Amino acid sequence: MRTPWIVGVSGASGTPYAAAVLRALITAGEPVDLVVSRAARLTILDETSLSFRDAHWEQDLTSWIGLAPNDIRYWPAGDLAAGPSSGSYPARGMIVVPASTAACAGIALGLSKDLLQRAAEVNLKERRPVVVVPRETPVTRSHLLHLVELIDSGAVVLPASPGFYGIGAAASSQQLIDFVAGKILDTVGVKHDLLTRWTGQLST
Ligand SMILES: Cc1cc2nc3c(=O)[nH]c(=O)nc-3n(C[C@H](O)[C@H](O)[C@H](O)COP(=O)(O)O)c2cc1C
């Protein structure tokens, strides 16, 4: 039976993190079910100048991530009858990357306003791994309380907060993106070579 990771891309800045995670999952041979929120189309457009259209998702995804999709099933965000909206649909868990404050609130409160929020809620209730990657700064008290609620529900909250160790202050933006993507993949136990691991030795 095909048991995918569900990847939800919401409308926070940081779509390169989503692209890096998708490339790494495809490279690792992991099946993926993909949901891209309506707002995420704006951030993809803003950050890459590319459109992302339901009707042309395969072509648009290839242009966006620079890799042909392999074993990816795409579900429109408005399709609340889609497979991932039910707990009986097989899934290994879900990664929400990047996660907008709106998506964090909606998932924490169980609003299920679209398929991304519903699928995340379903994976939490089924006690599967759920990784939420918030991107906002500074934050309000309510942003933080929603993240606490997500942790209490079993999610891993993994802020898009790259470390500079091992790569240094001259790190490229791709190295910083890969650091966050690598931490996400570590969390869900998928092999990758995206980040430089701490060896116990300061680089001098
Ligand atoms: C270009 C752009 C950048 C945005 N960046 C962020 C962001 O970094 N973090 C965030 O929480 N919301 C950000 N937003 C606002 C969200 O897109 C907005 O709250 C939206 O309702 C989120 O919907 P979604 O969770 O369904 O994707 C941004 C919006 C735009 C258009």
The ligand as a MOL file (V3000), in Angstrom:
LIG
                    3D

  0  0  0     0  0            999 V3000
M  V30 BEGIN CTAB
M  V30 COUNTS 31 33 0 0 0
M  V30 BEGIN ATOM
M  V30 1 C 3.9820 37.8190 -0.0600 0
M  V30 2 C 3.3430 37.3860 1.2430 0
M  V30 3 C 4.1410 37.0160 2.2920 0
M  V30 4 C 3.5740 36.5910 3.4950 0
M  V30 5 N 4.4080 36.1830 4.5060 0
M  V30 6 C 3.8750 35.6840 5.6300 0
M  V30 7 C 4.7200 35.1480 6.6420 0
M  V30 8 O 5.9390 35.1420 6.5280 0
M  V30 9 N 4.1420 34.5960 7.7170 0
M  V30 10 C 2.7830 34.5440 7.8880 0
M  V30 11 O 2.3260 34.0180 8.8990 0
M  V30 12 N 1.9420 35.0750 6.9420 0
M  V30 13 C 2.4440 35.6360 5.8290 0
M  V30 14 N 1.6200 36.1260 4.8520 0
M  V30 15 C 0.1710 36.2030 5.1160 0
M  V30 16 C -0.5540 34.8820 4.8260 0
M  V30 17 O -0.4120 34.5330 3.4640 0
M  V30 18 C -2.0390 35.0370 5.2000 0
M  V30 19 O -2.1790 35.1020 6.6110 0
M  V30 20 C -2.9020 33.9320 4.6590 0
M  V30 21 O -4.2230 34.1220 5.1250 0
M  V30 22 C -2.4220 32.5500 5.0590 0
M  V30 23 O -3.3330 31.6120 4.5580 0
M  V30 24 P -3.0170 30.0490 4.5690 0
M  V30 25 O -2.6070 29.6930 5.9520 0
M  V30 26 O -4.3200 29.4340 4.1850 0
M  V30 27 O -1.9860 29.7700 3.5590 0
M  V30 28 C 2.1670 36.5710 3.6480 0
M  V30 29 C 1.3580 36.9580 2.5660 0
M  V30 30 C 1.9360 37.3640 1.3880 0
M  V30 31 C 1.0420 37.7580 0.2320 0
M  V30 END ATOM
M  V30 BEGIN BOND
M  V30 1 1 1 2
M  V30 2 1 2 3
M  V30 3 2 2 30
M  V30 4 2 3 4
M  V30 5 1 4 5
M  V30 6 1 4 28
M  V30 7 2 5 6
M  V30 8 1 6 7
M  V30 9 1 6 13
M  V30 10 2 7 8
M  V30 11 1 7 9
M  V30 12 1 9 10
M  V30 13 2 10 11
M  V30 14 1 10 12
M  V30 15 2 12 13
M  V30 16 1 13 14
M  V30 17 1 14 15
M  V30 18 1 14 28
M  V30 19 1 15 16
M  V30 20 1 16 17
M  V30 21 1 16 18
M  V30 22 1 18 19
M  V30 23 1 18 20
M  V30 24 1 20 21
M  V30 25 1 20 22
M  V30 26 1 22 23
M  V30 27 1 23 24
M  V30 28 2 24 25
M  V30 29 1 24 26
M  V30 30 1 24 27
M  V30 31 2 28 29
M  V30 32 1 29 30
M  V30 33 1 30 31
M  V30 END BOND
M  V30 END CTAB
M  END
